[in-house]
Amino acid sequence: MLDIKLIRQNSEKVKEALEKRGVRVDVESVLVLDDRRRKVTGELDEARAEQNRRSKGGPKEPGEIEELKKLKEKIKSLEEELGTVEKELETVMYSFPNIPFEEVPVGKDEKENKVLKEQGSKLKFDFDPLSYVDLGEKLDWIDTERAAKVSGARFGYLKHEAPLLEFALISFTLERLTNKKFIEKVIKKNKLSAKVKEFIPLVPPVMIKPEAFRAMGKLDPGQEEERYYLPKDDLYLIGSAEHTTGAMHMGEILPSENLPHRHIAFSTAFRREAGSYGKDTRGLFRVHQFDKLEMFSFAKPEESRAEHDLFLALQEEMMQELKIPYRVMLICTGDMVWTDAKQYDLESWFPSQNAYRETHSTSNSTDFQSRRLKARFKNEKGEMELVHTINGTAFAIGRIMLAIMENYQTKSGSLKIPKQLQKYMFGIKEIKARK
C-alpha cells in the first residue's frame, strides 16, 4: 500500500508513475475519501471529548441526560460512517501497485525487459542435447504420467537420485547463506555497502490467513486466480515462502539494532499457473507444486537498495559456483510484480531450447508491504518508521534442477553432478541412464 501522504502531496507524480506500469488509478477518489475520513475523524474526536467533559461530575439533570444520549448516538453514527469511509478508502488504495524507481525501464511486457549482462560459458555439445524431459525419462527421474493419474496435470514424481539432488541444493544453499564469511566474500567481491550478516534459516507455514496474504499484497487485483483457497478453513496455500516469512513480523516493532533481519526460508509452494494454458505443459518447468528456497530481509529504508544489490550478488555467486550460464534482467514497469519498486530476474541457459528461462527473481518492495503489515522500527530519533522488505529466490529447486540436467548431460544420456554438490550427494559424481 502506498503512503496516503505521498498521494495527498504528490498526486500528479503518483498518477504519472503508476501509468508507467500500465495502471490507471483513481487518485481523485482517494483524495475525496481521504478528505472525508479526516473530517469525520475530527468530528468524532470533538464529540468524544465533549462526552468525556459532560460525563464528569455528579448526578445529571433530565435535560443533561437527554443531551448525553443524543451525543452517544452521534458518536455511534460517526463511528459507523468512519468505518465505511475507511473501508472504501482501503479498497481503492489496494488497487494501487508500488511506484517504480526512476531507473526501472518503462515497458508493457517481458519483451521490454533490459538485459544487464550474460555470465558463464555456454557448453558446445558434440551431440544434440536432450531436453530435460527426455533426459528425465532416460534417467527415470521424472514421472508426470503417474502424477497426472493421481493428482492431475502439472504435477510430477521425482525418483531415484532426483530427490538427493534436491536436498543437495538445499544443503549447498544453507551452508553458504548461514556463513558470515561467505556473505562477506560476496560483499567485498562486488564492492557492496550491505552489512556483513548471515541469514537465519526458517521453515514457515504453507497456509496463510486472508488478512496476512492481503497485507503481503498477494490478493490484490488480478492475483486471486493464482491462489489456492481452502474455504472450509478460510486459509490460502502460499505461492512462495516469502508470503509467510514476510507476514511473521506483522504488527511488530523490530529492534533497530537487528536490522537488516534476514531469513533463508524453505517451503513447498503452490500456484494455479492461471493464464499459462498451453505453456510448458510437458515436464516440470511450470507446475502447481514446487519447493523453493527464498531469501527475505527486513531493512531500514536507507539500507534497502544495498540489501537488494546483495540479494542479486548472492544469486549470481551461487549460480557461478554451479557453473550454469545465466543472464541478469532488469524488469520493466509493465512486467514487474505488483508489490515491487524494482525487480531483477536471473534466467538460466537451457541448451535444448537454445534459450534462457527465468529461474530466479529478486525484488525491493520498499514499504509497500510493511505499511499493511505494520512492521516498524524506531529510528535514531526515536520515531516509528516502516521497514523495507526485500525478497529473492535463492533457488526454485525444481527449475534449477532442470537447468542442471540440461547443462550437465553427456552424449550417452548420463548426468554429471556439479562438483560443488557432490559432497551433499554421498560422493555421487555421475548418474547413468536407466532407459
C-alpha positions as CSV (number, residue, x, y, z in Angstrom):
1,M,0.0,0.0,0.0
2,L,1.2,3.5,-0.9
3,D,1.6,6.3,1.7
4,I,-1.5,8.4,1.7
5,K,0.6,11.4,2.5
6,L,2.5,10.8,-0.8
7,I,-0.7,10.7,-2.8
8,R,-2.1,13.7,-1.0
9,Q,1.0,15.8,-1.6
10,N,2.1,14.5,-5.0
11,S,-1.0,13.2,-6.6
12,E,0.1,14.0,-10.2
13,K,3.5,12.4,-9.8
14,V,1.9,9.3,-8.3
15,K,-0.5,9.2,-11.3
16,E,2.3,9.5,-13.8
17,A,4.5,6.9,-12.0
18,L,1.7,4.3,-12.0
19,E,0.7,5.0,-15.6
20,K,4.2,3.8,-16.5
21,R,3.1,0.5,-15.1
22,G,0.1,0.5,-17.4
23,V,-2.2,1.1,-14.4
24,R,-4.8,3.9,-14.5
25,V,-5.6,4.8,-10.9
26,D,-8.4,6.9,-9.5
27,V,-6.4,9.3,-7.5
28,E,-9.3,11.8,-7.2
29,S,-11.4,9.2,-5.4
30,V,-8.6,8.6,-2.9
31,L,-8.3,12.3,-2.2
32,V,-12.1,12.7,-1.8
33,L,-12.3,9.7,0.6
34,D,-9.2,10.8,2.5
35,D,-10.6,14.3,3.0
36,R,-13.9,12.8,4.2
37,R,-12.1,10.4,6.6
38,R,-10.1,13.3,8.1
39,K,-13.3,15.4,8.5
40,V,-15.3,12.6,10.2
41,T,-12.3,11.7,12.4
42,G,-12.2,15.4,13.6
43,E,-15.9,15.4,14.3
44,L,-15.6,12.1,16.2
45,D,-12.7,13.3,18.3
46,E,-14.7,16.5,19.2
47,A,-17.8,14.5,20.1
48,R,-15.8,12.1,22.3
49,A,-14.1,15.0,24.0
50,E,-17.4,16.6,24.7
51,Q,-18.8,13.3,26.0
52,N,-15.9,13.0,28.4
53,R,-16.4,16.6,29.6
54,R,-20.1,16.3,30.2
55,S,-19.8,12.9,31.9
56,K,-17.8,14.3,34.7
57,G,-19.3,15.5,37.9
58,G,-22.3,14.3,40.0
59,P,-25.9,13.4,39.2
60,K,-27.3,14.9,35.9
61,E,-30.5,16.8,35.3
62,P,-33.0,15.2,32.9
63,G,-32.1,17.6,30.2
64,E,-28.4,16.8,30.5
65,I,-29.1,13.0,30.4
66,E,-31.0,13.5,27.2
67,E,-28.2,15.5,25.7
68,L,-25.7,12.8,26.6
69,K,-27.9,10.2,24.9
70,K,-28.0,12.3,21.7
71,L,-24.3,12.7,21.9
72,K,-23.8,9.0,22.3
73,E,-26.0,8.3,19.3
74,K,-24.0,10.9,17.3
75,I,-20.7,9.2,18.3
76,K,-22.1,5.8,17.2
77,S,-23.2,7.3,13.9
78,L,-19.8,8.9,13.3
79,E,-18.0,5.7,14.1
80,E,-20.1,3.8,11.6
81,E,-19.5,6.4,9.0
82,L,-15.8,6.4,9.7
83,G,-15.7,2.6,9.4
84,T,-17.5,2.8,6.0
85,V,-15.2,5.5,4.7
86,E,-12.0,3.7,5.8
87,K,-13.2,0.5,4.2
88,E,-13.9,2.3,0.9
89,L,-10.5,4.1,1.1
90,E,-8.7,0.8,1.8
91,T,-10.4,-0.8,-1.2
92,V,-9.3,1.9,-3.6
93,M,-5.8,2.0,-2.1
94,Y,-5.4,-1.7,-2.6
95,S,-5.9,-1.1,-6.3
96,F,-2.6,0.9,-6.4
97,P,0.7,-1.0,-7.2
98,N,4.0,0.1,-5.9
99,I,5.8,3.1,-7.5
100,P,8.7,2.1,-9.7
101,F,12.2,3.5,-9.1
102,E,13.4,6.0,-11.7
103,E,15.9,3.6,-13.2
104,V,13.3,1.0,-14.0
105,P,12.8,0.8,-17.8
106,V,9.3,1.7,-18.9
107,G,7.7,-1.0,-20.9
108,K,4.5,-3.0,-21.5
109,D,5.6,-6.6,-21.0
110,E,8.6,-9.0,-20.8
111,K,9.7,-8.1,-24.3
112,E,10.8,-4.7,-23.0
113,N,12.9,-6.1,-20.1
114,K,16.5,-5.0,-20.2
115,V,19.4,-7.4,-20.4
116,L,22.1,-6.2,-18.0
117,K,24.7,-8.9,-18.6
118,E,25.3,-12.5,-19.6
119,Q,27.5,-14.7,-17.4
120,G,29.1,-18.1,-18.0
121,S,30.2,-20.1,-20.9
122,K,27.6,-22.0,-22.9
123,L,28.8,-25.5,-23.5
124,K,29.2,-26.6,-27.1
125,F,28.0,-30.2,-27.2
126,D,29.2,-32.6,-29.9
127,F,25.7,-34.0,-29.9
128,D,22.2,-32.7,-30.0
129,P,21.4,-32.0,-26.3
130,L,18.3,-33.7,-24.9
131,S,15.6,-31.7,-23.3
132,Y,15.3,-32.2,-19.5
133,V,12.0,-34.0,-20.3
134,D,13.7,-36.6,-22.4
135,L,16.7,-36.8,-20.1
136,G,14.4,-37.3,-17.2
137,E,12.9,-40.3,-18.9
138,K,16.3,-41.8,-19.6
139,L,17.3,-41.4,-16.0
140,D,13.9,-42.4,-14.8
141,W,13.9,-39.3,-12.6
142,I,10.6,-37.7,-13.6
143,D,7.2,-39.3,-13.8
144,T,4.4,-36.9,-14.9
145,E,2.1,-39.6,-16.3
146,R,1.5,-41.3,-12.9
147,A,1.3,-37.9,-11.2
148,A,-1.4,-36.9,-13.7
149,K,-3.2,-40.1,-12.8
150,V,-3.0,-39.3,-9.1
151,S,-3.1,-35.5,-9.0
152,G,-3.8,-34.2,-12.5
153,A,-1.8,-32.1,-14.9
154,R,1.2,-30.0,-13.9
155,F,2.4,-32.4,-11.2
156,G,5.3,-34.9,-11.1
157,Y,7.0,-37.5,-9.1
158,L,10.8,-37.1,-8.6
159,K,12.5,-40.5,-8.3
160,H,15.9,-42.2,-7.7
161,E,18.7,-39.6,-7.3
162,A,16.4,-36.6,-8.2
163,P,15.3,-36.1,-4.5
164,L,19.0,-36.4,-3.5
165,L,19.8,-33.6,-5.8
166,E,17.0,-31.5,-4.3
167,F,18.3,-32.0,-0.8
168,A,21.9,-31.4,-2.0
169,L,20.8,-28.0,-3.4
170,I,19.2,-27.2,0.0
171,S,22.3,-28.1,1.9
172,F,24.5,-26.2,-0.5
173,T,22.4,-23.0,-0.1
174,L,22.0,-23.2,3.7
175,E,25.8,-23.8,4.1
176,R,26.5,-20.6,2.2
177,L,23.8,-18.2,3.4
178,T,24.2,-19.1,7.1
179,N,28.0,-18.4,6.8
180,K,29.1,-14.9,7.6
181,K,32.4,-15.3,5.8
182,F,30.6,-16.3,2.6
183,I,28.4,-13.1,2.8
184,E,31.5,-11.0,3.5
185,K,33.3,-12.5,0.4
186,V,30.3,-11.7,-1.8
187,I,30.1,-8.1,-0.5
188,K,33.8,-7.5,-1.0
189,K,33.9,-9.1,-4.4
190,N,31.0,-6.9,-5.7
191,K,32.1,-3.8,-3.7
192,L,28.7,-3.6,-2.0
193,S,27.7,-1.4,1.0
194,A,25.4,-4.0,2.6
195,K,26.1,-5.2,6.1
196,V,28.0,-8.4,6.8
197,K,25.4,-10.6,8.4
198,E,24.2,-14.1,7.9
199,F,20.7,-15.4,7.2
200,I,18.5,-17.2,9.8
201,P,17.2,-20.5,8.5
202,L,13.4,-20.8,8.5
203,V,10.7,-23.3,7.6
204,P,7.5,-21.3,7.6
205,P,3.8,-22.4,7.4
206,V,2.5,-23.1,3.9
207,M,-1.0,-21.9,4.8
208,I,-1.8,-18.3,5.4
209,K,-4.8,-16.3,6.6
210,P,-6.5,-13.9,4.1
211,E,-5.6,-10.8,6.1
212,A,-1.9,-11.7,6.2
213,F,-1.9,-12.7,2.5
214,R,-3.6,-9.4,1.7
215,A,-1.1,-7.5,3.8
216,M,1.7,-9.1,1.7
217,G,0.0,-7.7,-1.4
218,K,-0.8,-11.1,-2.8
219,L,-4.6,-10.9,-3.1
220,D,-4.6,-7.6,-5.0
221,P,-6.3,-7.2,-8.4
222,G,-5.6,-9.9,-10.8
223,Q,-3.8,-12.2,-8.3
224,E,-6.7,-14.1,-6.8
225,E,-6.8,-16.5,-9.8
226,E,-3.3,-17.7,-9.0
227,R,-4.1,-18.7,-5.4
228,Y,-5.4,-22.0,-3.9
229,Y,-8.1,-21.2,-1.3
230,L,-9.5,-23.6,1.3
231,P,-12.9,-22.1,2.1
232,K,-13.7,-24.5,5.0
233,D,-10.7,-23.3,6.9
234,D,-10.5,-19.7,5.4
235,L,-6.9,-20.3,4.5
236,Y,-4.8,-19.9,1.4
237,L,-1.8,-22.1,0.3
238,I,1.2,-19.9,-0.2
239,G,2.9,-19.3,-3.6
240,S,6.3,-18.7,-2.0
241,A,8.0,-18.8,1.4
242,E,8.1,-15.0,1.0
243,H,4.4,-14.8,1.9
244,T,4.5,-16.3,5.4
245,T,8.1,-15.2,6.1
246,G,7.2,-11.5,5.5
247,A,4.0,-11.8,7.5
248,M,5.6,-13.3,10.6
249,H,6.5,-9.9,12.0
250,M,3.1,-8.4,11.2
251,G,2.2,-5.8,13.8
252,E,5.6,-5.9,15.5
253,I,8.3,-3.3,16.2
254,L,11.6,-4.8,15.1
255,P,14.7,-3.9,17.2
256,S,16.7,-1.3,15.2
257,E,20.0,-3.0,16.1
258,N,18.9,-6.3,14.5
259,L,18.3,-4.7,11.0
260,P,18.7,-5.9,8.4
261,H,16.9,-9.0,9.7
262,R,17.5,-11.8,7.1
263,H,15.9,-15.2,6.6
264,I,16.6,-18.0,4.2
265,A,13.3,-19.9,4.2
266,F,12.4,-23.3,2.7
267,S,8.9,-24.3,1.8
268,T,6.7,-26.0,-0.7
269,A,4.8,-23.5,-2.8
270,F,1.5,-23.8,-4.7
271,R,0.4,-21.9,-7.8
272,R,-2.5,-22.4,-10.1
273,E,-0.5,-21.2,-13.1
274,A,-3.5,-19.3,-14.2
275,G,-3.1,-17.8,-17.7
276,S,-0.4,-20.3,-18.7
277,Y,-2.6,-22.6,-20.7
278,G,-0.6,-24.4,-23.3
279,K,2.8,-23.2,-21.9
280,D,5.3,-25.8,-20.7
281,T,2.7,-28.5,-20.5
282,R,5.3,-31.2,-20.7
283,G,7.7,-31.7,-17.8
284,L,8.1,-29.8,-14.5
285,F,9.1,-26.2,-15.5
286,R,5.6,-24.8,-14.8
287,V,3.8,-26.8,-12.1
288,H,1.2,-26.4,-9.4
289,Q,3.5,-27.6,-6.6
290,F,7.3,-26.9,-6.2
291,D,9.9,-26.5,-3.5
292,K,11.8,-23.2,-3.1
293,L,14.5,-21.6,-1.0
294,E,13.6,-17.9,-0.5
295,M,15.7,-15.1,0.9
296,F,13.9,-12.4,2.8
297,S,15.0,-9.3,4.6
298,F,13.5,-6.5,6.8
299,A,15.8,-3.5,6.4
300,K,16.0,0.2,7.2
301,P,14.8,2.3,4.3
302,E,18.3,3.8,3.7
303,E,19.7,0.2,3.5
304,S,17.1,-1.5,1.2
305,R,18.9,-0.7,-2.1
306,A,22.1,-2.1,-0.8
307,E,20.2,-5.2,0.5
308,H,18.6,-5.7,-2.9
309,D,22.0,-5.5,-4.6
310,L,23.3,-8.1,-2.1
311,F,20.5,-10.5,-2.9
312,L,21.3,-10.3,-6.6
313,A,25.0,-10.8,-5.9
314,L,24.3,-13.8,-3.8
315,Q,22.1,-15.4,-6.5
316,E,24.9,-14.8,-9.1
317,E,27.6,-16.2,-6.8
318,M,25.8,-19.5,-6.2
319,M,25.0,-19.8,-9.9
320,Q,28.6,-19.2,-10.8
321,E,29.6,-21.9,-8.3
322,L,27.3,-24.4,-10.1
323,K,28.7,-23.2,-13.4
324,I,25.3,-22.7,-15.0
325,P,25.3,-19.9,-17.7
326,Y,22.7,-17.2,-16.9
327,R,21.8,-13.6,-17.7
328,V,20.6,-10.8,-15.5
329,M,17.4,-8.9,-16.5
330,L,16.2,-5.6,-15.2
331,I,12.4,-6.0,-15.3
332,C,10.4,-3.2,-17.0
333,T,7.4,-1.4,-15.4
334,G,4.8,-3.4,-17.2
335,D,6.2,-6.8,-16.2
336,M,7.2,-6.1,-12.6
337,V,5.5,-7.8,-9.7
338,W,2.7,-5.6,-8.2
339,T,4.4,-5.0,-4.9
340,D,7.8,-4.1,-6.3
341,A,9.6,-0.8,-6.9
342,K,12.5,-2.7,-8.6
343,Q,12.9,-6.3,-9.8
344,Y,15.7,-8.3,-11.3
345,D,15.4,-11.7,-12.8
346,L,18.0,-14.4,-13.5
347,E,17.5,-16.5,-16.5
348,S,19.3,-19.8,-16.8
349,W,20.6,-21.3,-20.1
350,F,18.6,-24.3,-21.4
351,P,20.7,-25.8,-24.3
352,S,17.9,-27.9,-25.8
353,Q,15.8,-24.8,-26.2
354,N,18.7,-22.6,-27.2
355,A,17.2,-20.1,-24.8
356,Y,17.4,-18.5,-21.4
357,R,14.5,-19.3,-19.0
358,E,13.6,-17.5,-15.8
359,T,14.7,-19.3,-12.6
360,H,15.3,-16.5,-10.1
361,S,13.8,-13.2,-9.1
362,T,14.7,-10.6,-6.5
363,S,12.7,-7.5,-5.6
364,N,12.8,-4.4,-3.4
365,S,9.2,-3.8,-2.2
366,T,10.2,-0.7,-0.2
367,D,7.5,0.0,2.5
368,F,4.6,-1.2,0.3
369,Q,4.2,-4.5,2.2
370,S,5.2,-3.2,5.7
371,R,2.6,-0.4,5.6
372,R,-0.1,-3.1,5.6
373,L,1.8,-5.4,7.8
374,K,2.5,-2.5,10.3
375,A,6.1,-3.8,10.6
376,R,8.1,-1.0,12.1
377,F,11.3,0.0,13.9
378,K,12.4,3.0,16.0
379,N,14.9,5.2,14.1
380,E,17.8,7.1,15.7
381,K,15.4,10.0,16.6
382,G,13.2,7.5,18.5
383,E,10.4,7.9,15.9
384,M,8.5,5.0,14.4
385,E,9.4,4.1,10.9
386,L,8.3,1.4,8.5
387,V,10.9,-1.2,7.5
388,H,11.5,-2.0,3.8
389,T,11.1,-5.6,2.6
390,I,13.4,-7.3,0.1
391,N,12.9,-10.8,-1.2
392,G,14.8,-13.0,-3.6
393,T,14.9,-16.6,-4.9
394,A,17.9,-18.5,-3.6
395,F,16.8,-21.5,-5.7
396,A,13.4,-22.5,-7.1
397,I,14.7,-26.0,-6.7
398,G,12.7,-27.7,-9.4
399,R,13.7,-25.2,-12.1
400,I,17.4,-25.2,-11.2
401,M,17.4,-29.0,-11.2
402,L,16.2,-28.9,-14.8
403,A,18.9,-26.4,-15.7
404,I,21.5,-28.7,-14.1
405,M,20.1,-31.6,-16.1
406,E,20.4,-29.8,-19.4
407,N,23.8,-28.3,-18.8
408,Y,25.5,-31.4,-17.3
409,Q,24.2,-34.1,-19.6
410,T,26.5,-36.4,-21.6
411,K,26.3,-37.9,-25.0
412,S,25.5,-41.3,-23.5
413,G,22.5,-39.8,-21.7
414,S,24.1,-39.9,-18.3
415,L,24.2,-36.9,-16.0
416,K,27.2,-35.4,-14.3
417,I,26.7,-33.9,-10.8
418,P,28.1,-30.3,-10.4
419,K,31.3,-30.5,-8.3
420,Q,30.0,-28.2,-5.6
421,L,27.1,-30.6,-5.0
422,Q,28.8,-33.9,-5.0
423,K,29.7,-33.9,-1.3
424,Y,26.0,-33.5,-0.4
425,M,25.1,-36.5,-2.7
426,F,27.2,-39.0,-0.8
427,G,30.0,-38.5,-3.4
428,I,27.9,-39.4,-6.4
429,K,29.7,-37.8,-9.5
430,E,27.7,-39.2,-12.4
431,I,24.3,-41.0,-12.9
432,K,23.9,-43.5,-15.7
433,A,20.8,-43.6,-17.9
434,R,18.3,-46.3,-16.9
435,K,16.3,-46.4,-20.2
